[in-house]
Amino acid sequence: MKPIYIAAYHQSKFGKLLAVTQEQMIACAVTGACTEIGIAPELIDTGSIAAACNFSLHQQGLMAGLLAGVPGMAAKPIEAVENACASGGQAVLSGIYKLQAGLGETAIAVGLEKMRDDQGRADGKRVGEALGYFSDIDEREGKTFVFPHIFAEIMQQYMQHWSVSEAELASIAVQEYANARHNPYAQMQHVALTLDLATNIGGNNRYLVEGLPLKTYDCSQITDGYAAMILATEEGLARLGVNKHDCVQIAGWGQAVDPLQHEQRNVLEPVGAYRAMRAAYGMAGITPAEVQAAEIHDCFTVMGALGTEIIGKAQPGKGAAYWAGGNAAPDADCGINTSGGLIAKGHPVGATGIAMIGWASWQLLHKVPAPLQVRNAEHAATFNIGGPVCASVCTVLRGPQ
């Protein structure tokens, strides 16, 4: 296969984009990525775009047509992709697949979500209903906020099966909030979180579902945001005027989907997620021990623990203890979610998977703020999920050679 490189990455600040429209977000994503390397969109051969709530929140389909509406992007092979919260990662894979198929030498992956209104307010029930469509219909009955409820059940199952405490899981959020304070793109940049605040009920922190352990600080954010990544083959880099020795390579990737039906999947050791991650490592020709930085899909703290296990940094049931022991800090064994993760950086659903790969590439390029920089990082891994541990997109990145 052709080596695939990240030629450019660009993202908005995550949080509240107020009256910015979807069309404006897409245009800013494309022009922002192109500006990073001083090119015009005409030099991009093909594109993919990801959004999860465009139908449900904005009554807008045919997102590919909005991408084609950006000057210089018309009349190209463009598609919209959707794989729930893994849509962004899927857009990157879509670009890779097209380049491997010979449909061009350069591709752009764009992801976005507008989840708040023009005043920055979030309609929690409406967003909850929209995201609930990505679960099995039989799991929705009696659940007002479907995904927090489902993951509260997963959290309880994880804690009981592996004898994990609420405090161990809360330590994931505490580390991520600390990271976000140094990330200028993070939604929760100005929020300080201690373990006491994250574990005690009071103020902003409450149990979301009666009888289940999920609390406010265990949850990711409702977020506006966009991200774009330009991918290229070696020939494509030459055309763009970018030196491959200055670029991060997507050295391995994997994708798999487990059944949506709850009774057909093991949420504590998801077969598809592990298979996709193994495929990415195998393609890159490295082991988890050779990864120094990672961005994983922590929509809830229990997924931060599970994701740590899936990328191979902890054995099953030991992911929360890995964080509680300080091993995921930027200066520790493996800097995980140094961006702040979905919990503190934010979770604009369609942009999330692209942003994970983008931040991981910045780690390997030494472009993140100094307090978050992982020293001597040569490889990074990403793990993006969709649904209740259903769709998985994994990548392994190699730093400039």
Backbone hydrogen bonds in HBPLUS format (Angstrom, degrees):
<---DONOR---> <-ACCEPTOR-->    atom                        ^
c    i                          cat <-CA-CA->   ^        H-A-AA   ^      H-
h    n   atom  resd res      DA  || num        DHA   H-A  angle D-A-AA Bond
n    s   type  num  typ     dist DA aas  dist angle  dist       angle   num
A0250-ILE N   A0004-ILE O   2.90 MM 246  5.71 156.7  1.96 148.3 156.1     1
A0005-TYR N   A0232-ALA O   2.86 MM 227  5.32 167.4  1.88 154.9 159.3     2
A0232-ALA N   A0005-TYR O   2.96 MM 227  5.32 148.7  2.06 144.5 150.9     3
A0006-ILE N   A0248-VAL O   2.89 MM 242  5.63 164.3  1.91 170.9 174.2     4
A0007-ALA N   A0230-ILE O   2.73 MM 223  5.37 145.5  1.85 150.5 159.9     5
A0230-ILE N   A0008-ALA O   2.92 MM 222  5.11 161.7  1.95 139.6 145.7     6
A0010-HIS N   A0228-ALA O   2.94 MM 218  5.38 156.0  2.00 160.5 163.5     7
A0228-ALA N   A0010-HIS O   2.81 MM 218  5.38 155.8  1.87 163.7 165.8     8
A0012-SER N   A0226-TYR O   3.00 MM 214  5.57 160.2  2.04 150.9 151.2     9
A0014-PHE N   A0185-TYR O   2.86 MM 171  5.77 174.4  1.87 148.1 148.9    10
A0015-GLY N   A0224-ASP O   3.02 MM 209  5.15 164.6  2.04 151.2 154.5    11
A0224-ASP N   A0015-GLY O   2.82 MM 209  5.15 161.7  1.86 134.2 139.6    12
A0020-VAL N   A0017-LEU O   3.27 MM   3  5.85 165.8  2.29 132.4 136.2    13
A0025-MET N   A0021-THR O   2.92 MM   4  6.18 154.6  1.99 149.1 156.5    14
A0026-ILE N   A0022-GLN O   2.95 MM   4  6.21 162.4  1.98 156.5 160.1    15
A0027-ALA N   A0023-GLU O   3.01 MM   4  6.22 163.1  2.04 148.0 152.9    16
A0028-CYS N   A0024-GLN O   2.88 MM   4  6.04 161.0  1.92 149.1 154.4    17
A0029-ALA N   A0025-MET O   2.90 MM   4  6.08 151.3  1.98 145.8 154.1    18
A0030-VAL N   A0026-ILE O   3.02 MM   4  6.28 166.6  2.04 155.7 157.6    19
A0031-THR N   A0027-ALA O   2.96 MM   4  6.08 172.0  1.97 156.1 157.5    20
A0032-GLY N   A0028-CYS O   2.83 MM   4  5.59 147.3  1.93 135.4 145.5    21
A0033-ALA N   A0029-ALA O   3.07 MM   4  6.21 161.5  2.11 144.9 149.0    22
A0034-CYS N   A0030-VAL O   2.99 MM   4  6.21 164.8  2.01 154.1 158.8    23
A0035-THR N   A0031-THR O   2.85 MM   4  5.92 153.8  1.92 143.7 151.0    24
A0036-GLU N   A0032-GLY O   3.19 MM   4  6.42 140.9  2.35 140.7 149.8    25
A0037-ILE N   A0034-CYS O   3.19 MM   3  5.77 144.4  2.32 111.1 119.0    26
A0039-ILE N   A0034-CYS O   3.06 MM   5  5.18 169.5  2.07 135.2 137.6    27
A0038-GLY N   A0035-THR O   3.19 MM   3  4.66 155.5  2.25  92.9 100.3    28
A0043-LEU N   A0040-ALA O   3.05 MM   3  5.99 169.3  2.06 129.8 132.0    29
A0044-ILE N   A0041-PRO O   2.96 MM   3  5.49 167.7  1.98 121.0 124.4    30
A0045-ASP N   A0106-THR O   3.19 MM  61  5.26 134.5  2.41 109.8 121.4    31
A0108-ILE N   A0046-THR O   2.98 MM  62  6.52 146.9  2.09 142.7 152.1    32
A0047-GLY N   A0077-PRO O   3.11 MM  30  6.53 163.0  2.14 145.4 148.5    33
A0079-GLU N   A0047-GLY O   3.21 MM  32  6.70 145.1  2.34 136.1 143.9    34
A0048-SER N   A0108-ILE O   2.93 MM  60  6.41 147.0  2.04 159.0 167.4    35
A0110-VAL N   A0048-SER O   2.91 MM  62  6.28 161.5  1.94 153.0 158.9    36
A0049-ILE N   A0079-GLU O   2.97 MM  30  6.43 147.9  2.07 147.7 155.1    37
A0081-VAL N   A0049-ILE O   2.92 MM  32  6.19 155.9  1.97 155.2 160.6    38
A0050-ALA N   A0110-VAL O   2.78 MM  60  6.23 148.1  1.88 148.8 159.7    39
A0112-LEU N   A0050-ALA O   3.09 MM  62  6.54 151.6  2.17 161.2 168.4    40
A0057-LEU N   A0053-CYS O   2.89 MM   4  5.50 160.4  1.93 142.5 148.3    41
A0058-HIS N   A0054-ASN O   3.12 MM   4  5.09 136.6  2.32 115.0 126.4    42
A0060-GLN N   A0054-ASN O   3.01 MM   6  5.29 168.7  2.02 125.0 127.7    43
A0059-GLN N   A0055-PHE O   2.95 MM   4  4.38 138.9  2.12 121.1 122.8    44
A0065-GLY N   A0062-LEU O   3.00 MM   3  5.53 137.4  2.18 109.0 119.3    45
A0066-LEU N   A0063-MET O   2.98 MM   3  5.09 125.2  2.29  97.7 112.2    46
A0067-LEU N   A0063-MET O   3.06 MM   4  6.48 153.1  2.14 151.3 158.7    47
A0068-ALA N   A0064-ALA O   2.89 MM   4  6.17 153.0  1.96 145.5 153.5    48
A0069-GLY N   A0065-GLY O   3.08 MM   4  6.21 122.4  2.43 129.3 143.1    49
A0069-GLY N   A0066-LEU O   3.12 MM   3  4.98 136.6  2.32  90.9 103.5    50
A0070-VAL N   A0067-LEU O   3.18 MM   3  5.67 166.4  2.20 112.7 117.0    51
A0073-MET N   A0070-VAL O   2.90 MM   3  5.55 153.2  1.97 156.8 156.4    52
A0086-ALA N   A0083-ASN O   2.99 MM   3  5.19 148.5  2.09 133.4 131.4    53
A0087-SER N   A0084-ALA O   3.08 MM   3  5.56 149.2  2.18 122.7 122.8    54
A0090-GLN N   A0086-ALA O   2.96 MM   4  6.16 153.6  2.03 150.0 158.5    55
A0091-ALA N   A0087-SER O   2.89 MM   4  6.18 141.0  2.05 145.3 155.4    56
A0091-ALA N   A0088-GLY O   3.11 MM   3  5.09 123.5  2.44  94.3 108.4    57
A0092-VAL N   A0088-GLY O   3.21 MM   4  6.62 149.8  2.31 146.6 153.9    58
A0093-LEU N   A0089-GLY O   3.04 MM   4  6.40 160.9  2.08 149.3 154.3    59
A0094-SER N   A0090-GLN O   2.81 MM   4  6.02 150.0  1.90 144.3 153.4    60
A0095-GLY N   A0091-ALA O   3.08 MM   4  6.37 153.2  2.15 142.9 148.6    61
A0096-ILE N   A0092-VAL O   3.00 MM   4  6.36 157.2  2.05 149.5 156.1    62
A0097-TYR N   A0093-LEU O   2.78 MM   4  6.02 166.2  1.80 158.6 161.6    63
A0098-LYS N   A0094-SER O   3.08 MM   4  6.29 156.5  2.13 146.1 151.8    64
A0099-LEU N   A0095-GLY O   3.07 MM   4  6.33 157.2  2.13 148.4 154.4    65
A0100-GLN N   A0096-ILE O   2.86 MM   4  6.13 158.4  1.91 155.3 162.0    66
A0101-ALA N   A0097-TYR O   2.88 MM   4  6.05 138.9  2.05 141.0 152.6    67
A0103-LEU N   A0098-LYS O   2.97 MM   5  5.35 165.8  1.99 161.1 156.8    68
A0102-GLY N   A0099-LEU O   3.20 MM   3  5.22 158.8  2.24 101.0 107.4    69
A0233-THR N   A0105-GLU O   3.04 MM 128  5.43 155.5  2.10 148.5 152.7    70
A0107-ALA N   A0231-LEU O   2.91 MM 124  5.11 157.4  1.96 143.7 145.6    71
A0231-LEU N   A0107-ALA O   2.72 MM 124  5.11 161.0  1.75 153.6 159.8    72
A0109-ALA N   A0229-MET O   2.87 MM 120  5.26 160.1  1.91 151.3 157.7    73
A0229-MET N   A0109-ALA O   2.91 MM 120  5.26 151.7  1.99 146.1 155.4    74
A0111-GLY N   A0227-ALA O   2.92 MM 116  5.38 162.1  1.95 159.9 161.3    75
A0227-ALA N   A0111-GLY O   2.93 MM 116  5.38 150.1  2.02 154.7 157.3    76
A0113-GLU N   A0225-GLY O   3.04 MM 112  5.76 142.5  2.18 160.7 169.8    77
A0225-GLY N   A0113-GLU O   3.06 MM 112  5.76 148.9  2.16 157.1 162.8    78
A0117-ASP N   A0121-ARG O   2.82 MM   4  5.39 161.3  1.85 153.6 157.9    79
A0120-GLY N   A0117-ASP O   2.86 MM   3  5.17 161.4  1.90 114.4 119.7    80
A0127-VAL N   A0123-ASP O   2.93 MM   4  6.15 170.2  1.94 166.4 169.5    81
A0128-GLY N   A0124-GLY O   2.78 MM   4  5.82 156.2  1.84 144.3 152.3    82
A0129-GLU N   A0125-LYS O   2.90 MM   4  6.08 151.1  1.99 143.1 150.2    83
A0130-ALA N   A0126-ARG O   2.98 MM   4  6.23 161.5  2.01 148.6 153.6    84
A0131-LEU N   A0127-VAL O   2.92 MM   4  6.15 166.7  1.94 158.5 161.0    85
A0132-GLY N   A0128-GLY O   2.93 MM   4  5.91 138.3  2.10 134.7 146.7    86
A0133-TYR N   A0130-ALA O   3.36 MM   3  5.74 154.1  2.44 104.1 110.7    87
A0134-PHE N   A0131-LEU O   3.07 MM   3  5.83 167.8  2.08 121.2 125.1    88
A0135-SER N   A0132-GLY O   3.13 MM   3  5.65 146.3  2.25 122.9 122.0    89
A0139-GLU N   A0136-ASP O   2.82 MM   3  5.44 157.4  1.87 120.7 128.2    90
A0140-ARG N   A0137-ILE O   3.33 MM   3  5.47 161.9  2.36 104.6 109.9    91
A0143-LYS N   A0140-ARG O   2.98 MM   3  5.48 157.1  2.04 144.4 142.1    92
A0149-HIS N   A0145-PHE O   3.15 MM   4  6.20 155.6  2.21 151.9 159.4    93
A0150-ILE N   A0146-VAL O   2.87 MM   4  6.15 161.2  1.90 156.0 161.5    94
A0151-PHE N   A0147-PHE O   2.88 MM   4  6.00 171.9  1.88 159.3 161.4    95
A0152-ALA N   A0148-PRO O   2.82 MM   4  5.86 133.8  2.04 135.6 148.2    96
A0153-GLU N   A0149-HIS O   3.11 MM   4  6.42 147.2  2.22 143.6 151.3    97
A0154-ILE N   A0150-ILE O   2.99 MM   4  6.40 150.0  2.08 141.4 150.5    98
A0155-MET N   A0151-PHE O   2.77 MM   4  5.87 154.6  1.83 140.0 147.2    99
A0156-GLN N   A0152-ALA O   2.98 MM   4  6.19 157.4  2.04 141.3 146.9   100
A0157-GLN N   A0153-GLU O   2.93 MM   4  6.15 158.9  1.98 146.2 152.3   101
A0158-TYR N   A0154-ILE O   2.80 MM   4  6.03 158.6  1.85 152.1 157.9   102
A0159-MET N   A0155-MET O   2.91 MM   4  6.11 166.7  1.93 153.0 156.4   103
A0160-GLN N   A0156-GLN O   2.95 MM   4  6.10 164.5  1.98 151.3 155.5   104
A0161-HIS N   A0157-GLN O   2.89 MM   4  5.89 163.5  1.92 148.8 154.1   105
A0162-TRP N   A0158-TYR O   3.02 MM   4  5.94 162.4  2.05 147.9 152.6   106
A0163-SER N   A0159-MET O   2.83 MM   4  5.22 114.0  2.27 132.7 143.9   107
A0164-VAL N   A0159-MET O   2.98 MM   5  4.41 149.5  2.08 119.6 128.9   108
A0169-LEU N   A0165-SER O   3.35 MM   4  6.71 160.3  2.39 146.4 150.5   109
A0170-ALA N   A0166-GLU O   2.84 MM   4  6.04 155.0  1.90 149.2 157.4   110
A0171-SER N   A0167-ALA O   3.00 MM   4  6.18 135.8  2.20 142.7 152.7   111
A0172-ILE N   A0169-LEU O   3.09 MM   3  5.65 152.2  2.17 112.5 120.0   112
A0174-VAL N   A0170-ALA O   3.08 MM   4  6.44 160.3  2.12 153.3 159.3   113
A0175-GLN N   A0171-SER O   3.12 MM   4  6.24 163.2  2.15 143.0 146.0   114
A0176-GLU N   A0172-ILE O   3.06 MM   4  6.28 158.7  2.10 149.0 155.5   115
A0177-TYR N   A0173-ALA O   2.85 MM   4  6.04 162.9  1.88 158.3 161.8   116
A0178-ALA N   A0174-VAL O   3.12 MM   4  6.28 152.8  2.19 141.6 149.2   117
A0179-ASN N   A0175-GLN O   2.96 MM   4  6.29 148.7  2.06 144.2 152.7   118
A0180-ALA N   A0176-GLU O   2.87 MM   4  6.13 160.7  1.91 151.9 157.0   119
A0181-ARG N   A0177-TYR O   3.28 MM   4  6.49 137.2  2.47 141.4 150.0   120
A0182-HIS N   A0179-ASN O   2.98 MM   3  5.78 162.8  2.01 123.4 128.7   121
A0183-ASN N   A0180-ALA O   3.02 MM   3  4.91 156.6  2.08 103.0 110.5   122
A0186-ALA N   A0183-ASN O   3.09 MM   3  5.47 169.2  2.10 120.0 123.4   123
A0187-GLN N   A0345-LYS O   2.85 MM 158  5.11 162.7  1.88 117.1 123.0   124
A0188-MET N   A0344-ALA O   2.95 MM 156  5.08 160.1  1.99 173.7 167.6   125
A0191-VAL N   A0188-MET O   3.27 MM   3  5.50 160.5  2.31 119.1 116.8   126
A0198-ALA N   A0194-THR O   3.01 MM   4  6.23 153.4  2.08 146.9 154.8   127
A0199-THR N   A0195-LEU O   3.02 MM   4  6.07 131.0  2.27 141.6 152.4   128
A0200-ASN N   A0196-ASP O   2.92 MM   4  5.81 151.7  2.01 152.3 158.0   129
A0202-GLY N   A0205-ASN O   2.91 MM   3  5.29 154.9  1.97 142.4 150.7   130
A0205-ASN N   A0202-GLY O   3.09 MM   3  5.29 148.7  2.19 133.4 127.6   131
A0216-THR N   A0206-ARG O   3.05 MM  10  5.62 132.2  2.29 140.3 154.2   132
A0208-LEU N   A0214-LEU O   2.98 MM   6  6.04 162.8  2.01 155.1 159.2   133
A0212-LEU N   A0209-VAL O   3.06 MM   3  5.57 160.6  2.10 141.6 140.2   134
A0218-ASP N   A0215-LYS O   2.90 MM   3  5.29 155.0  1.96 113.7 122.0   135
A0219-CYS N   A0216-THR O   3.11 MM   3  5.66 164.4  2.14 119.1 122.4   136
A0301-THR N   A0218-ASP O   2.92 MM  83  5.06 139.3  2.08 135.1 145.3   137
A0220-SER N   A0299-CYS O   2.90 MM  79  4.99 130.1  2.15 161.8 147.6   138
A0237-LEU N   A0233-THR O   2.85 MM   4  6.17 156.0  1.91 153.8 159.2   139
A0238-ALA N   A0234-GLU O   3.13 MM   4  6.40 158.3  2.18 146.6 151.6   140
A0239-ARG N   A0235-GLU O   3.08 MM   4  6.39 153.9  2.16 146.1 153.0   141
A0240-LEU N   A0236-GLY O   2.94 MM   4  6.22 148.2  2.05 147.9 157.1   142
A0241-GLY N   A0237-LEU O   2.93 MM   4  6.06 117.0  2.34 139.9 156.1   143
A0242-VAL N   A0237-LEU O   2.92 MM   5  5.06 167.7  1.94 148.3 147.5   144
A0241-GLY N   A0238-ALA O   3.19 MM   3  5.05 145.7  2.31  94.2 104.4   145
A0246-ASP N   A0243-ASN O   2.90 MM   3  5.51 163.2  1.93 120.4 125.2   146
A0247-CYS N   A0244-LYS O   3.10 MM   3  5.11 164.3  2.13 108.5 111.2   147
A0249-GLN N   A0398-ARG O   2.92 MM 149  5.15 159.4  1.96 154.3 156.8   148
A0398-ARG N   A0249-GLN O   2.87 MM 149  5.15 161.3  1.91 151.0 157.1   149
A0251-ALA N   A0396-VAL O   2.88 MM 145  5.69 117.8  2.28 144.1 161.8   150
A0252-GLY N   A0396-VAL O   3.16 MM 144  4.91 144.2  2.30 143.7 140.8   151
A0396-VAL N   A0252-GLY O   2.86 MM 144  4.91 150.4  1.94 139.0 136.5   152
A0254-GLY N   A0394-CYS O   2.91 MM 140  5.15 148.7  2.01 145.1 144.8   153
A0394-CYS N   A0254-GLY O   2.86 MM 140  5.15 172.3  1.87 157.8 158.4   154
A0256-ALA N   A0392-SER O   3.10 MM 136  5.43 154.9  2.16 143.6 150.5   155
A0392-SER N   A0256-ALA O   2.85 MM 136  5.43 150.4  1.94 165.2 175.0   156
A0258-ASP N   A0390-CYS O   2.92 MM 132  4.87 169.6  1.93 132.3 133.6   157
A0264-GLN N   A0261-GLN O   2.97 MM   3  5.53 156.9  2.02 117.8 125.4   158
A0265-ARG N   A0262-HIS O   3.27 MM   3  5.72 170.9  2.28 118.1 118.6   159
A0274-TYR N   A0270-PRO O   3.16 MM   4  6.42 170.9  2.17 159.3 161.4   160
A0275-ARG N   A0271-VAL O   2.91 MM   4  6.08 157.7  1.96 151.6 158.8   161
A0276-ALA N   A0272-GLY O   2.87 MM   4  6.04 162.3  1.90 152.5 156.8   162
A0277-MET N   A0273-ALA O   3.00 MM   4  6.20 159.5  2.04 149.6 155.2   163
A0278-ARG N   A0274-TYR O   2.93 MM   4  6.08 160.6  1.97 148.0 153.5   164
A0279-ALA N   A0275-ARG O   2.96 MM   4  6.15 152.3  2.04 145.1 152.9   165
A0280-ALA N   A0276-ALA O   3.06 MM   4  6.34 153.0  2.14 144.4 150.8   166
A0281-TYR N   A0277-MET O   3.01 MM   4  6.30 165.0  2.03 154.2 157.6   167
A0282-GLY N   A0278-ARG O   2.82 MM   4  5.96 161.0  1.85 149.3 155.4   168
A0283-MET N   A0279-ALA O   2.93 MM   4  6.09 160.1  1.97 148.2 153.0   169
A0284-ALA N   A0280-ALA O   3.05 MM   4  6.21 155.5  2.11 145.2 152.0   170
A0285-GLY N   A0281-TYR O   2.84 MM   4  5.96 126.1  2.13 141.1 156.2   171
A0286-ILE N   A0281-TYR O   3.26 MM   5  5.56 155.8  2.33 146.4 149.7   172
A0285-GLY N   A0282-GLY O   3.19 MM   3  4.97 134.2  2.41  90.3 103.1   173
A0290-GLU N   A0287-THR O   2.95 MM   3  5.60 159.2  1.99 121.6 127.7   174
A0291-VAL N   A0288-PRO O   3.10 MM   3  5.43 167.3  2.12 116.6 118.3   175
A0292-GLN N   A0379-HIS O   3.17 MM  87  6.08 159.0  2.21 144.0 144.9   176
A0335-GLY N   A0292-GLN O   3.01 MM  43  6.37 145.9  2.13 154.5 144.1   177
A0381-ALA N   A0293-ALA O   3.03 MM  88  6.62 146.1  2.15 142.5 151.0   178
A0294-ALA N   A0335-GLY O   2.97 MM  41  6.32 154.6  2.04 149.9 147.2   179
A0337-ASN N   A0294-ALA O   2.80 MM  43  6.21 158.3  1.84 150.9 157.7   180
A0295-GLU N   A0381-ALA O   3.00 MM  86  6.55 149.1  2.10 152.5 162.1   181
A0383-PHE N   A0295-GLU O   3.07 MM  88  6.60 147.9  2.18 151.1 156.2   182
A0298-ASP N   A0296-ILE O   3.06 MM   2  5.98 117.4  2.46 112.8  97.1   183
A0297-HIS N   A0383-PHE O   2.92 MM  86  5.97 125.3  2.22 156.9 172.8   184
A0303-MET N   A0300-PHE O   2.79 MM   3  5.43 136.2  1.98 118.2 130.2   185
A0304-GLY N   A0300-PHE O   3.28 MM   4  6.77 138.5  2.47 141.4 152.7   186
A0304-GLY N   A0301-THR O   2.93 MM   3  4.90 126.1  2.23  94.8 110.1   187
A0305-ALA N   A0301-THR O   3.10 MM   4  6.54 149.0  2.20 150.0 157.6   188
A0306-LEU N   A0302-VAL O   2.91 MM   4  6.20 167.7  1.93 147.6 151.1   189
A0307-GLY N   A0303-MET O   2.72 MM   4  5.58 157.8  1.76 138.2 145.7   190
A0308-THR N   A0304-GLY O   3.19 MM   4  6.19 147.7  2.29 132.7 140.2   191
A0309-GLU N   A0305-ALA O   3.26 MM   4  6.61 145.9  2.39 143.2 151.9   192
A0309-GLU N   A0306-LEU O   3.06 MM   3  5.14 122.7  2.40  97.0 111.6   193
A0310-ILE N   A0306-LEU O   2.88 MM   4  6.20 155.1  1.95 151.7 159.5   194
A0311-ILE N   A0307-GLY O   2.99 MM   4  6.19 157.3  2.04 151.5 155.5   195
A0313-LYS N   A0308-THR O   3.02 MM   5  5.57 147.0  2.14 175.8 172.9   196
A0312-GLY N   A0309-GLU O   3.03 MM   3  5.14 149.8  2.13 101.2 110.4   197
A0318-LYS N   A0315-GLN O   2.85 MM   3  5.38 158.4  1.90 148.9 149.3   198
A0322-TYR N   A0318-LYS O   3.02 MM   4  6.24 141.9  2.17 144.9 155.5   199
A0323-TRP N   A0319-GLY O   3.36 MM   4  6.78 151.5  2.45 145.7 150.9   200
A0324-ALA N   A0320-ALA O   2.90 MM   4  6.18 170.1  1.91 155.8 159.0   201
A0325-GLY N   A0321-ALA O   2.88 MM   4  5.90 140.3  2.04 141.8 150.5   202
A0327-ASN N   A0322-TYR O   3.09 MM   5  5.58 145.9  2.21 174.2 165.9   203
A0326-GLY N   A0323-TRP O   2.83 MM   3  5.20 163.3  1.86 118.0 121.4   204
A0334-CYS N   A0327-ASN O   3.18 MM   7  6.47 171.0  2.19 173.5 175.4   205
A0336-ILE N   A0328-ALA O   3.06 MM   8  5.08 157.1  2.11 127.6 133.6   206
A0332-ALA N   A0329-ALA O   2.98 MM   3  5.12 162.8  2.01 121.7 120.8   207
A0340-GLY N   A0337-ASN O   2.97 MM   3  5.43 160.0  2.02 113.5 119.7   208
A0344-ALA N   A0340-GLY O   3.07 MM   4  4.83 146.6  2.18 138.1 139.7   209
A0345-LYS N   A0341-GLY O   2.67 MM   4  5.19 141.6  1.81 145.1 158.6   210
A0351-ALA N   A0348-PRO O   2.73 MM   3  5.50 140.7  1.88 135.3 146.9   211
A0352-THR N   A0348-PRO O   3.12 MM   4  5.80 131.3  2.37 143.4 151.1   212
A0352-THR N   A0349-VAL O   3.25 MM   3  5.33 143.7  2.39 102.0 111.9   213
A0355-ALA N   A0351-ALA O   2.92 MM   4  6.07 163.5  1.95 160.8 166.4   214
A0356-MET N   A0352-THR O   2.94 MM   4  6.19 147.4  2.04 152.8 161.5   215
A0357-ILE N   A0353-GLY O   3.36 MM   4  6.59 162.6  2.39 141.2 144.4   216
A0358-GLY N   A0354-ILE O   2.81 MM   4  6.03 158.7  1.85 152.2 159.6   217
A0359-TRP N   A0355-ALA O   2.88 MM   4  5.98 166.9  1.90 148.8 151.1   218
A0360-ALA N   A0356-MET O   3.06 MM   4  6.18 161.0  2.10 143.6 149.6   219
A0361-SER N   A0357-ILE O   2.90 MM   4  6.11 147.9  2.01 145.0 153.8   220
A0362-TRP N   A0358-GLY O   2.98 MM   4  6.32 149.3  2.08 144.0 152.7   221
A0363-GLN N   A0359-TRP O   2.93 MM   4  6.32 146.8  2.05 148.0 157.3   222
A0364-LEU N   A0360-ALA O   3.24 MM   4  6.61 154.1  2.31 142.9 148.2   223
A0365-LEU N   A0361-SER O   2.98 MM   4  6.24 129.8  2.24 139.9 154.4   224
A0365-LEU N   A0362-TRP O   3.14 MM   3  4.86 131.0  2.39  90.3 104.0   225
A0367-LYS N   A0362-TRP O   2.86 MM   5  4.90 173.4  1.87 144.3 146.2   226
A0366-HIS N   A0363-GLN O   3.17 MM   3  5.08 160.9  2.21 102.1 107.3   227
A0372-LEU N   A0369-PRO O   2.84 MM   3  5.57 151.5  1.92 126.9 135.8   228
A0373-GLN N   A0370-ALA O   3.19 MM   3  5.13 153.4  2.27 102.9 110.8   229
A0399-GLY N   A0378-GLU O   2.86 MM  21  5.09 164.3  1.88 155.4 153.1   230
A0380-ALA N   A0397-LEU O   3.05 MM  17  5.06 151.9  2.13 131.8 138.0   231
A0397-LEU N   A0380-ALA O   2.71 MM  17  5.06 167.1  1.72 152.6 157.3   232
A0382-THR N   A0395-THR O   2.94 MM  13  5.20 155.2  2.01 144.2 145.4   233
A0395-THR N   A0382-THR O   3.10 MM  13  5.20 155.3  2.17 131.7 136.8   234
A0384-ASN N   A0393-VAL O   2.88 MM   9  5.12 173.3  1.88 157.7 160.0   235
A0393-VAL N   A0384-ASN O   2.83 MM   9  5.12 156.6  1.88 155.2 160.9   236
A0386-GLY N   A0391-ALA O   2.81 MM   5  4.70 142.3  1.95 133.7 136.2   237
A0390-CYS N   A0386-GLY O   3.27 MM   4  5.83 144.8  2.40 138.6 148.5   238
A0391-ALA N   A0386-GLY O   2.87 MM   5  4.70 158.0  1.92 143.6 146.4   239
A0389-VAL N   A0387-GLY O   2.78 MM   2  5.56 130.9  2.02 112.8  97.1   240
